[in-house]
């Protein structure tokens, strides 16, 4: 008998289009969510965002690293970047802190196959209370 | 930057040479191969680099705050070029995480160097070598021999002694299966007198066991640590045991099984812990227990404990939803969702609390609670009847599919309570901007409500006609079926209209629509047959293929196959133009008609 994970793999590989998603959760720190969102909108044309009471989630379309985050000019205290991929059914997460005007990676977690990034989001939620879910 | 170490790297200022520079520095900086450095690196070069690196690392502990910060920044810069020497100094660097001045950049160093698996393997090997060289085994390796007798030591000494353990807990986040060689040593540390050793040892297992499981030796000590004086240790131990218990069950390992009831009991006890972090981790344990068991299917924690404990857990999780701690709310919401499968009766008794959580503004994981409410309402619509107005009003905010499901379930027991939803639903159904999936759910709810009280939908057919005009796509099957039950002629009229518009690019019909309508009353599909046959005969390939797929629904009916007879010749003529699923459907239709003729 196949496990749910295996059945899901079959479903995703052969029936459902493969995809990946990237979520960048900005923790504004001393600034407001509005300020952070305005800065992101200055840097990008119509970014796809979701506002939470204490965070701004940006549904990014391309890979994000420290340099890219810094170049955006968003003055958030922290940024959590979570990337998940349906093909590998796994994800990775990296937390950045803004220090001296640039983002520096301060923690990372590699997710395992079959979790599709859920393990990564759980880790950062437990450790830092940061939201990063694909919802 | 003028630091000697960065200047050193800067000797290779040309970007093309930097990779080579990094490679040279990597080779000369690994202790075991220092004597065997490549020919093009002289000893002086190697010593200069190592001395410069050690000087900067030493500056992390100097008194001047600016100097410490600069040193940390320099190491972060260097880590991006030469990870190995910094990874090997990980146990030294990790102690600077406790200094707020150096913490961010040192965390940056550790995060950067741990990305490099080769460097990590060397670092783990260094600890493992200590273990193997030790004549008396694990307990004699330097840091463990000290941390097991730590009562009289200073905090500073403790920090240095547990540093390798702390560094291993960092490595394990990214390379969980690479740390197996040191698992026995870390297991021994769980019983150390030094609270810091217990904290980092438990953290090691909390992150390692997220995915990778070596042995079970740490299970006993970790259960003991769920009552440790240090809240971070308690939280880590609960997380580790949660991963261990349910990862094991998913893999169907039956040797030395972890007592699932015991971990559920421990998590339940700590849902009432004085520390928020511990409570949040306890709820997280309960939110991550779903797993597949061979021959038994999907299982969750309630499948392993008695009713009394289940009631206590749910009561405390509901308390967690009302907590002021955002993290606990979020984890409790995750843990509550999913319980509708294993204990819907119990969940229904908390209908008020669930609705308040799911439908008030800005609460974490509201979607999961809405889903739980929708699924519980399927079995217990009465429990949510008092909140019917809340669900109906939430339709204005377009809150997705779950409120729709609740309204559908409540409608089965009391239509009047949700009657005001009908106009809103029709508006949503007809609005062009409505998401396609949501339109399907709206259609399902309308169909269900119509089924119960058709007299409440005086303009239903007219609305459906209008909806087909604005959007002839999917999502109309259920309303069709509901209408066909009461008024086959009306359903036939709308179906005919939809089929006649198959030439339009945005219009397509699933064979399931034909099948469902035909099941209710074949008269509802009969008038459209001529239109479909004409599409097969004269339409372009796309339209003809779509018409074949719609006709295929009649094959599934098993009766009334005679309706397909007019399509036989047109399909035979164009069979070669079809491919894939459409060709298979066309051939099945021809075989069905042939079989009908032969009978």
Interface residues (C-beta under 8 A of the other chain):
Chain A: X1 X3 X4 X5 X52 X53 X54 X94 X97 X99 X100 X104 X105 X106 X107 X108 X109 X110 X111 X112 X115 X119 X122 X123 X125 X126 X129 X131 X135
Chain B: X73 X76 X104 X105 X107 X108 X111 X112 X114 X115 X173 X174 X175 X176 X207 X210 X211 X212 X235 X239 X250 X280 X281 X284 X288 X292 X294 X295 X298 X326 X327 X330 X331 X362 X364 X367
